[in-house]
Amino acid sequence: MSKSSAKARSAATRRFVIKPLGEGKAARFSEVEGMSLSKKSASTISGLKRRGLKGDALRTAITDTFVTKRD
């Protein structure tokens, strides 16, 4: 038998919650935790977004810019 998984529901409306957190809410969570981006990091991310990268491609490009590559 498969494991049962609980479905997420909104407490106020009792409807299913299916959309992910947005960039705005993620930024607010970061502020609460005391985390912020440096100017260099913010400019790197905005440059990658201007190139049209989204989702996994954006995350991979961000990771590649911060990882030092060895030859």
C-alpha positions as MATLAB code, in Angstrom:
seq = 'MSKSSAKARSAATRRFVIKPLGEGKAARFSEVEGMSLSKKSASTISGLKRRGLKGDALRTAITDTFVTKRD';
ca = [
       0.000    0.000    0.000;
       1.139    3.500   -0.689;
       1.589    6.071    2.017;
      -1.137    8.648    2.324;
      -0.065   12.233    1.908;
      -1.908   15.108    3.505;
      -3.233   17.719    1.137;
      -2.529   21.347    2.033;
      -5.609   23.463    2.623;
      -5.970   27.114    3.448;
      -7.213   27.596    7.014;
      -9.373   30.573    6.087;
     -11.011   29.357    2.877;
     -10.625   25.581    3.253;
      -9.461   25.468   -0.382;
      -6.405   23.638   -1.593;
      -3.215   25.666   -1.619;
      -1.411   24.859   -4.847;
       0.680   27.871   -5.790;
       4.257   28.291   -4.564;
       5.553   31.191   -2.513;
       6.303   34.203   -4.619;
       9.478   36.214   -4.810;
       7.936   38.917   -2.609;
       7.023   36.542    0.198;
      10.424   34.886    0.018;
      12.049   38.311    0.356;
       9.906   39.074    3.411;
      10.886   35.763    5.018;
      14.539   36.619    4.413;
      14.108   40.024    6.038;
      12.544   38.439    9.109;
      15.491   36.051    9.349;
      17.923   38.961    8.999;
      19.281   37.835    5.641;
      19.891   40.174    2.723;
      21.673   40.083   -0.622;
      24.870   41.975   -1.224;
      24.914   44.470   -4.094;
      27.120   42.136   -6.131;
      24.763   39.188   -5.627;
      21.691   41.275   -6.437;
      23.257   42.580   -9.648;
      24.297   39.049  -10.670;
      20.777   37.718  -10.161;
      19.126   40.638  -11.963;
      21.533   40.203  -14.892;
      20.661   36.525  -15.172;
      16.943   37.336  -15.045;
      17.387   39.902  -17.826;
      18.883   37.111  -19.949;
      15.534   35.323  -19.558;
      16.574   32.539  -17.197;
      13.869   31.099  -14.949;
      13.449   28.210  -12.546;
      16.090   25.488  -12.563;
      18.167   27.229  -15.235;
      18.343   30.378  -13.087;
      19.298   28.409   -9.965;
      22.017   26.532  -11.869;
      23.444   29.771  -13.295;
      23.469   31.383   -9.839;
      25.260   28.374   -8.378;
      27.807   28.409  -11.192;
      28.674   32.075  -10.552;
      29.429   31.467   -6.874;
      31.302   28.181   -7.186;
      35.007   28.370   -7.916;
      35.912   25.962  -10.677;
      39.191   24.069  -10.604;
      40.970   23.121  -13.795;
];
